[in-house]
Amino acid sequence: MASLFLLALLPHSNTLELRPQRSMRQTLRNRIYRPVKQILWPNTLSDLSREEQLPPGPLGCPIRGLNPRLSSPSFGPGLLFYQVSQKVKHARVFKIFSQRKGIAVVSGYQNTKTVLSQEFSAVVPQSVPFTAKIVGSHSLRCADNKQRHSELRKLVGAAVQPNRVRDMVPALQHIAESVLEQQSSTTMQMEDVCTSFALDVAWRLIIGLQDMDQISIFRYHVKAWLRGIYSGANDDWQTSRQFLVNQIEKKLQYLEQNGPDESTVSGMLFATEENERKATKEEIIDNVLLLILAGTETSAATLTNCMLLAGLRPDAWQKVVQEQQEMIEKYGPQLSYEALENDCRYTDGVVRESLRIKPTTGGSMRGTASTIVVDGYQIPAGWGITYDRYLTHLLDPISREKDELHMDVRHGFRPERWLDEATRPGQEFLPFGVGPRYCLGAELAMCEMKVFLSVLARQMPSFELIYPSIDESIRWRQKAIIPIPEKGVLIRRTSLSSELTAQEQVPVASL
């Protein structure tokens, strides 16, 4: 029947010339297969001017295709890309059909770099409706040409340079101590605690407001605003976005009257590009919102997962505690940027393991303006293209283990891997992206997470994981930028049964 259907679509002719078999196959392909495929799976055809093949992968249901948002409680978001990767034997480039076009999914540092290095030429940013809607059209994420993106990146980047982050450490420590002081119960929902910390950082350091009477209102509005990311959300987020805009405008007005301070908003306002261009008010507002969007939920989720992982492996938390004891003996109670960089290696490993095992889901979608070649496969013009952090970490040859246990929260969590050059993941570790889209807030995010864990370890030398329990199967939240347990992470403070003596302590550096 299928053959008859295809023959029926052939152009009618009184005589059909005899041709070599190869020529006939080519004729059938060009006159029947490609037109039919274009109807059933539009914008998935190969570029005939190229010799390279299309990447492997299923197209799914005609017209409708596959759902990139596929998730499950046992895996969390990002399930489709993982399933397709398994189906094509973990090819570093594969294709799916969705949103009425072919989409190429790439993994691996080199492939990701190949794609992103061609941005604004053969690869073009795609309009992300929720970003323009939630953040605003003047943000870095919405920059649609190389010059504007480069200018904005320099102006925004000036506000989060390492020297500015270095000066933030005392304030970060104070914020962490203040948030933890508010926890009067022996049980703590770590998602709430970590979110409060991340939001307070946004309030006091990114925007630079100190009115503590407003901070609970700020927390409420950021949470309501972030709900606008997800489909099905009502329009309440718009009121909350306006509240945030008003707060940023209030800060800008203060800075214009009183001069610069240590806030990120101040860094953006007084930054000057080489051509003396300054960021406009709209650019500052939208990029501050972008920093809050990109940093708040991701930092809070990563810290929440740190506590999950440490709860599943209590000996790891004891090494964090011990590291802090050694730091206090060496430097005293005040944290510093240098101490965090040089003497918090195990704590740094805990954060990096959380980011490795549960990175941000997916990558921002881009499009191809012309055909490009990635890892020997052609990605035709008009396709979508994205990169996947989870698959990159999954397939990293340095950390990869049989049965994918290196990505399992119970068996794969080994902060020690970051202390040895032989086991330390290299360029395949991509939690913050790569190239021109590398996260500008990465330095601040790593610093604030290490500060929080350091302060928490000093105040809570041991704890018990209540939910999820050590033995139960973890159900992951399906609508999340970074997957966390469905009901957060609930812990109970406990006291050490006995203090470690100096003889019992093993220096972390020797592990």
Secondary structure, DSSP 8 states (H G I E B T S, - for coil): -HHHHHHHTS---S------HHHHHHHHIIIIIHHHHHHHSTT----TT--S--------BTTTB--TT-EETTTEE-HHHHHHHHHTTT-SEEEEEETTEEEEEE-SHHHHHHHHTTBTTTEEE---HHHHHHT-TTSGGG--SHHHHHHHHHHHHGGG-HHHHHHHHHHHHHHHHHHHHT--SSEEEHHHHHHHHHHHHIIIIII----GGGHHHHHHHHHHHHGGGSTT--THHHHHHHHHHHHHHHHHHHHHHH---SSHHHHHHH---TT-----HHHHHHHHHHHHHHHHHHHHHHHHHHHHHHHH-HHHHHHHHHHHHHHHHHH-S---HHHHHHH-HHHHHHHHHHHHHS--SS---EEESS-EEETTEEE-TT-EEEE-HHHHHHT-TTT--GGGGGG-TTTS--GGGGGSTTTS--TT--TT--GGG--TTHHHHHHHHHHHHHHHHHH-SEEEEEES-SSS---B-SS-SS--BTT--EEEEE--SS---TTT---GGG-
